[in-house]
Amino acid sequence: MGRPTRVAAASLALLMSWVAEAGVPEILLVIRDHLFFPSTLEIPAGVKVRIVIDNQDSTPEEFESYPLNREKVISGNSRTVVFIGPLPPGEYPFFGEFYPKTAQGKVVVR
Amino acid sequence: MFLDSVLLILQEILEAALLLSVLLAVNLQLGAQVSEARQLGGLWYAAAICCGILGAAAFAWAMPTITGWFNDVGQEVTNAGMHFVIIACLYVHCRLLRKKADSERMRSLGAGLTLITVIALAITREGSEIFLYLRGISGGPSGVTSAVLGAGVACGIGVSTGILLYFGLLSLSRRAALRVGLALLSLFAGNMAAQAVQLLIQADWIPYSAPLWDTSGVLQEYTITGQLLYALVGYEATPSLIQVSSYLGAMLLIASTPLFRQHWWSGKISA
């Protein structure tokens, strides 16, 4: 799978699916080659969101965001969950603390 | 890579280093006053640090499993639990350090064990991230040497800062040192409580609430000053109401101990 295809696949996966039992929208964030896919997550304002972080690298990474007050280690080749919101509109940058040069992204709340 | 490693590891080390130096200074200053405190010699601290490092390695090793607990929020819940145990042990430690009692041996043992737990858990929490980071880097594409070098430099800076605080406290009069030291311990407990609550919000165990204030325009958390204040007193630019109230609650818990009252409110120090 070429990079554009992979990015497209990741973007597709971003399509929010409502978790039936909890009623909390879920969004997928992939870590690959120490980068976030997609690097911009768009979520609606005033809604709690469950971010499923899928680390496809073999090395651990730490999802961190100062404006979101979030910090969580994701082991290599594993998935985990971080809840954010409900948030007012705005931009909330996040980064991978272990590879901050490349692993950068933001949550855009509209 | 070098600078990233220094900053990341320093961030993890600072909190434990500062806590350790405050506990050392307080116990030393109390030593002249409280006989059992004198017995909390270097061995207790060495044991605490060793337990902490072992705990950090074990926590890092078990991280993939722990993360999966409680529907993928095991990391937050376990960490929050450690924070609460730290607060509880700090409280008991302060209570036991007050003055002579009938069963001095038991008191001394209790004070030592709670001290070990506080320090070991503080090191476990922060140290596990260092282990994970270094393991991650060693499997990464490049920069292993600079990362390890960065770790060394960060250790140096962290330990030096702790030593600086320790001697800073000792340079004060005994009364002032105890006052400042105890105040820092109560702020540390507040910091732990606020962090624990934050983790439980992240895990969705406590409902989210909007920040009470936003001081990121004045002081960003990621600056050096921000990090130092975070390590020392738990500075956060956008805390929520429940974080602020749990911070105050834990602070008051430590401030309610006879030891604290004796040095802060009674005006004179009994011999």
HADDOCK unambig.tbl for C-alpha pairs under 7 A between the chains (distance, minus, plus):
assign (segid A and resid 59 and name CA) (segid B and resid 136 and name CA) 4.53 0.50 0.50
assign (segid A and resid 59 and name CA) (segid B and resid 139 and name CA) 6.28 0.50 0.50
assign (segid A and resid 59 and name CA) (segid B and resid 140 and name CA) 6.72 0.50 0.50
assign (segid A and resid 60 and name CA) (segid B and resid 132 and name CA) 6.71 0.50 0.50
assign (segid A and resid 60 and name CA) (segid B and resid 136 and name CA) 5.35 0.50 0.50
assign (segid A and resid 66 and name CA) (segid B and resid 221 and name CA) 6.94 0.50 0.50
assign (segid A and resid 70 and name CA) (segid B and resid 202 and name CA) 6.74 0.50 0.50
assign (segid A and resid 75 and name CA) (segid B and resid 64 and name CA) 5.86 0.50 0.50
assign (segid A and resid 80 and name CA) (segid B and resid 72 and name CA) 5.72 0.50 0.50
assign (segid A and resid 81 and name CA) (segid B and resid 72 and name CA) 5.92 0.50 0.50
assign (segid A and resid 81 and name CA) (segid B and resid 73 and name CA) 6.91 0.50 0.50
assign (segid A and resid 82 and name CA) (segid B and resid 202 and name CA) 6.40 0.50 0.50
assign (segid A and resid 82 and name CA) (segid B and resid 203 and name CA) 6.84 0.50 0.50
assign (segid A and resid 83 and name CA) (segid B and resid 202 and name CA) 5.53 0.50 0.50
assign (segid A and resid 83 and name CA) (segid B and resid 203 and name CA) 6.41 0.50 0.50
assign (segid A and resid 83 and name CA) (segid B and resid 204 and name CA) 6.38 0.50 0.50
assign (segid A and resid 84 and name CA) (segid B and resid 202 and name CA) 6.92 0.50 0.50
assign (segid A and resid 85 and name CA) (segid B and resid 208 and name CA) 6.83 0.50 0.50
assign (segid A and resid 98 and name CA) (segid B and resid 133 and name CA) 6.27 0.50 0.50
